[in-house]
Amino acid sequence: MPANLTPDYFKAEQWYRQATTTEEKILALEQMLAVMPKHKGTDKLKADLRQKLSALKEGEGKRRKSAGVDIFHVPRMGAGQVALLGTPNSGKSSIVEVLTNAKVHVADFPFATSAPVPGMMNFEGVHIQVVDMPPITADFVTPGQAGTYRNCDLIGIVIDLSVDVEEQWKVCVDFLETRNLLLDERMHESDERGNVLGKGVVCVGTKCDIVREGEAEKIRQLCGNRFEFIAVSTVTGEGTGELPGVLFRQLNIIRIYARPPGKKPDMNEPFTIPAGSTVQDLARTIHRDLAEKLKHARIWGTDVYEGQSVQRDHVLSDKDIVELHFS
């Protein structure tokens, strides 16, 4: 009986074949099993894949017990983590240097960055981690590198506007698509097993002060409505002032300022929570146990009158000031 495998299966199979780490291979095999048609024609293939998956998981468990430090594991810090992706000399290191105080190695030769270099950016009181990453090419990706992108909150594709942009775009998008890292209408943030899959993406065009004629427009067309695009120059400063706001917006988080009853709100250190969060979600973020005792809240901000009393399911907006009341 024919297997009649679907395009989604073959996409996952390509991901498996190109995986450079056991963790990626496990995710790809699980995706292959999830999208495989369920009928007698796939029974043998399903059994073979499950056997491979079991062997990989057993081997990965043993490896982790004896493994040292994984240089591509970058612990999240701040309100969100943005990992940069680009080909050699695309300008990733210069972006991190301008936006953060990280000690990056900016050089005119390729592969100057060999491991992740995180830095902390401040946007209106919100700390966002921006990670410089080793470059990729059509033929080479550092083993383990995909793990950083899978664990971050947002991927920033960095394109050098002073050279041919289409080849850079193809390399970056192919890397993301073959590893199921692009968040779109078919790819969810996680699968039914909780494995993280697609990520949001923003595109940053660098060296706009020496842009080749027509290259910026090409990238805008390639991004279309799919990705937000911003052109910057770390030499002249053009666009670098707007870039932190773009990254904050694409992280899809909001700032909430807490106001203790009878006191002034703390406007220096906001809580950051996912957009669409409720008063109850905020209380849970502050203290899980207190959240169960939450009665109501007063809010100063968007779509409410000053100090309006709201229920626990009220959806919060960016820069709301919230006073929580407990029983």
C-alpha positions in Angstrom: 0.0 0.0 0.0 1.5 3.4 -1.0 2.4 5.8 1.9 1.1 8.9 0.1 3.3 11.2 2.2 2.4 14.9 2.3 4.5 18.0 1.5 4.6 18.7 5.3 6.2 15.3 5.8 8.9 15.9 3.2 9.6 19.3 4.7 10.2 17.7 8.1 12.3 15.0 6.5 14.5 17.7 4.9 14.8 19.3 8.3 15.9 15.9 9.7 18.5 15.4 7.0 20.0 18.8 7.5 20.0 18.7 11.3 23.4 19.1 12.8 22.5 18.2 16.4 20.7 15.3 18.1 18.2 17.7 19.6 17.2 19.0 16.2 17.0 15.5 14.8 14.7 14.5 17.6 12.4 17.5 16.9 12.4 16.7 13.2 11.5 13.1 13.7 8.7 14.0 16.1 7.4 16.4 13.4 7.6 13.7 10.7 5.6 11.4 12.9 3.0 14.1 13.7 2.3 15.0 10.1 2.5 11.4 8.7 -0.8 10.1 7.2 -2.3 7.5 9.5 -3.0 4.3 7.5 -1.6 0.8 6.9 0.8 2.1 4.2 2.8 4.1 6.7 2.9 1.5 9.5 6.4 0.2 8.7 7.8 3.7 8.1 6.2 4.8 11.4 7.8 1.9 13.3 11.3 2.7 11.8 11.0 6.4 12.7 9.9 5.6 16.3 12.9 3.2 16.6 15.3 6.0 15.4 13.6 8.5 17.7 14.0 6.1 20.7 17.6 5.5 20.0 18.3 9.2 19.6 16.6 10.1 22.9 18.5 7.4 24.7 21.8 8.6 23.3 20.9 12.3 24.0 20.1 11.4 27.6 23.5 9.8 28.1 25.3 12.6 26.3 23.8 15.3 28.5 24.9 13.5 31.6 28.5 13.6 30.5 28.5 16.8 28.4 30.2 20.0 29.3 29.0 23.6 28.6 27.0 24.2 25.5 28.2 27.5 24.1 25.0 27.9 22.1 22.8 27.9 25.2 22.3 31.6 25.9 20.2 32.0 29.1 17.4 34.5 28.6 17.8 37.8 30.4 15.5 40.8 30.4 12.1 41.1 28.9 13.0 39.2 25.7 15.8 37.7 23.7 16.5 38.6 20.1 19.0 36.4 18.2 20.6 37.9 15.0 20.9 35.8 11.8 23.0 36.7 8.8 25.7 35.8 6.3 29.4 36.9 6.9 30.0 40.6 7.3 26.3 41.5 7.2 26.7 43.8 10.2 25.3 41.8 13.1 28.2 42.6 15.4 27.9 46.3 14.7 24.2 46.3 15.6 24.9 44.6 18.9 27.8 47.1 19.6 25.6 50.1 18.9 22.5 48.9 20.8 24.2 47.4 23.8 27.4 47.6 25.9 28.5 44.1 24.8 32.2 43.6 23.9 31.8 42.3 20.4 34.5 41.7 17.7 33.7 44.0 14.8 35.9 43.1 11.8 36.0 43.4 8.0 36.8 39.7 7.6 34.2 36.9 7.7 33.6 34.6 10.7 35.0 37.0 13.2 32.2 35.9 15.5 32.6 32.2 16.5 30.2 32.0 19.5 27.1 33.9 20.7 27.8 37.3 22.2 24.8 38.6 24.2 24.3 42.3 25.1 21.5 44.1 26.9 19.6 46.9 25.2 17.4 49.4 27.1 14.2 50.6 25.5 12.2 53.0 27.7 13.0 51.1 30.9 12.6 47.7 29.3 15.8 45.5 29.1 16.0 43.4 25.9 18.8 40.9 25.2 20.3 41.1 21.7 22.6 38.2 20.7 25.3 38.4 18.1 25.7 35.0 16.4 28.2 33.3 14.1 27.4 33.8 10.4 25.9 31.2 8.2 26.4 30.4 4.5 24.6 28.2 2.0 27.2 25.5 2.8 28.0 25.9 6.4 26.2 26.4 9.7 28.0 25.9 13.1 26.7 22.7 14.7 24.4 23.6 17.6 23.7 27.1 16.3 20.0 26.3 15.5 19.4 25.7 19.2 20.0 29.4 20.0 17.4 30.4 17.5 14.9 27.8 18.7 15.2 29.1 22.3 15.1 32.8 21.6 12.0 35.0 21.5 12.6 36.8 18.2 14.9 36.3 15.2 16.5 39.3 13.5 17.6 38.6 9.9 20.4 41.0 9.1 21.0 41.9 5.5 23.9 44.0 4.1 22.3 46.5 1.7 25.6 47.4 0.1 25.9 44.0 -1.7 23.5 41.7 -3.5 20.6 41.2 -1.0 18.8 38.3 -2.7 21.4 35.7 -2.1 21.7 36.7 1.6 17.9 36.5 1.9 17.8 33.1 0.3 20.5 31.7 2.7 18.8 33.0 5.8 15.2 32.1 4.9 16.3 28.6 3.7 18.0 28.1 7.0 14.9 29.0 8.9 12.4 27.1 6.7 14.3 23.9 6.6 14.5 23.8 10.4 10.8 24.8 10.9 11.9 28.0 12.6 9.5 30.4 10.8 6.3 31.3 12.5 3.5 31.4 9.8 -0.1 30.3 9.2 0.9 26.7 9.2 3.7 26.7 11.8 2.7 27.3 15.4 4.9 28.4 18.2 4.9 24.9 19.7 3.6 21.5 18.8 1.3 19.3 20.9 4.3 18.0 22.8 5.3 21.4 23.9 8.4 21.5 21.6 9.1 25.1 20.4 8.8 25.5 16.7 8.2 28.7 14.7 9.6 32.1 15.7 8.7 35.6 14.8 11.1 37.4 12.5 12.1 41.0 11.9 14.5 42.1 9.0 17.2 44.7 9.5 19.0 46.1 6.5 22.4 47.4 7.4 24.8 49.9 5.7 22.0 52.0 4.4 24.5 54.9 4.0 26.2 53.0 1.2 23.1 51.1 -0.1 23.3 49.7 -3.7 20.6 51.3 -5.8 17.4 49.2 -5.6 18.6 46.8 -3.0 16.5 48.2 -0.1 13.4 48.0 -2.3 14.1 44.4 -3.1 14.2 43.5 0.5 11.0 45.4 1.3 9.3 43.4 -1.5 10.8 40.1 -0.2 9.6 40.9 3.3 6.1 42.0 2.0 3.5 41.8 4.8 5.3 38.8 6.3 8.2 40.6 8.2 8.7 44.1 9.4 11.7 45.8 7.7 14.0 48.6 9.0 17.1 50.1 7.3 19.9 51.3 9.5 23.5 52.5 9.4 25.7 52.0 12.4 28.1 54.6 10.9 25.7 57.5 10.5 23.2 56.4 13.1 20.3 56.4 10.6 17.5 54.0 11.9 19.4 52.9 15.0 17.2 55.1 17.2 14.1 53.5 15.9 15.4 49.9 15.9 14.9 49.3 19.7 11.2 50.3 19.4 10.8 47.9 16.4 12.3 45.0 18.4 10.2 45.8 21.4 7.0 45.8 19.3 7.9 42.6 17.5 8.5 40.8 20.8 4.7 41.4 21.4 5.0 42.4 25.0 3.6 45.3 27.0 4.8 47.4 30.0 2.7 47.6 33.1 3.5 50.0 36.0 2.6 48.8 39.5 0.9 51.2 41.9 0.8 50.1 45.6 -2.5 51.3 47.2 -2.1 54.8 48.5 1.3 55.3 46.9 2.8 56.6 43.7 3.5 54.1 40.9 7.0 53.0 40.1 7.6 54.4 36.6 11.2 53.2 36.4 10.9 49.4 36.5 7.8 48.2 34.6 6.6 44.6 34.6 6.7 43.1 31.1 4.1 40.6 30.2 2.8 39.2 26.9 0.3 41.4 24.9 -3.2 40.3 25.6 -2.5 39.5 29.3 -5.2 40.1 31.9 -5.1 41.6 35.4 -5.0 38.0 36.7 -2.0 37.2 34.5 -0.2 40.3 35.9 -0.9 39.2 39.5 0.4 35.7 38.7 3.6 37.3 37.3 4.1 39.3 40.5 3.4 36.4 42.9 1.6 33.1 42.1 0.2 32.7 45.6 -1.2 36.2 45.8 -2.9 35.8 42.4 -5.4 33.4 44.0 -6.4 36.2 46.5 -6.9 38.9 43.8 -10.3 40.6 44.1 -10.1 43.4 41.6 -7.8 46.2 40.3 -7.8 49.9 39.6 -6.3 51.1 36.3 -5.0 54.4 34.9 -4.4 54.0 31.2 -6.0 53.0 27.9 -9.7 52.6 27.4 -10.5 53.3 31.1 -11.3 56.4 33.1 -8.7 57.4 35.7 -8.6 54.8 38.5 -11.4 52.7 37.1 -12.1 49.5 39.0 -11.9 46.4 36.7 -12.3 42.7 37.2 -9.6 40.0 37.0 -10.3 39.2 33.3 -9.7 42.8 32.1 -7.2 42.8 29.3 -4.3 45.2 29.9 -2.7 47.7 27.5 0.9 48.9 27.1 1.8 51.5 29.8 -1.2 50.9 32.0 -0.8 51.8 35.7 -2.3 49.0 37.8 -3.3 49.0 41.5 -4.0 45.4 42.6 -6.5 44.7 45.5 -6.4 41.4 47.4 -8.8 39.7 49.8 
